[in-house]
């Protein structure tokens, strides 16, 4: 396989080679997705300095982390759908059906991983390990990497693995993929 075949696939690839290509491309797409997720989260963390409260049944609930997670999730959806559709799974299926399926799959991982697992990990860090989430790990230039960001990175690793499985087996199924030649023939 040459670089062009790795990036964009080829009709000459065997199914085994195509699977290897997908496995090679997914971490690259995942790195861009994780970067979009992390950068948008850090930006929101810097912008949303004061706690945000939601009053439910007369009780104030601090929802700043949920807001930060949601904004980073939206950035992730936009980045991941584009890179997965074009580079990883080379899909030419119905765009809107795939986008809907992709968003639904990502919504499930948002709830399970980004909200529940993330909250559990932050809680574990603070209550079991006794490490405040805002304790500084290290500083590079003027950027302070806090423990919360380390939890965010660990959370992204779980997301990458789970989202690959959902994308490969549910969203971008083989029947939604056409080889490049079929796509070109349909366009003529």
Buried (B, 14 or more C-beta within 10 A) or exposed (E): BEEEBBBEBBEEBEEEBBEBBBEEBBEBBBEBBBBBBBEBBBBBBEEBEEEBEEEEEEEEEEBBBBEBBBBBBBBBBEBBBEBBBBBBBBBBBEEEEBBEBBBEBBEEBBEBBBBEBBBEBBEEBBEEEEBEBEEEEEEEEEEEBBBBBBBBEEBBEBBBEBBBEBBBEEBBBEEBBBBEEEEEEEEE
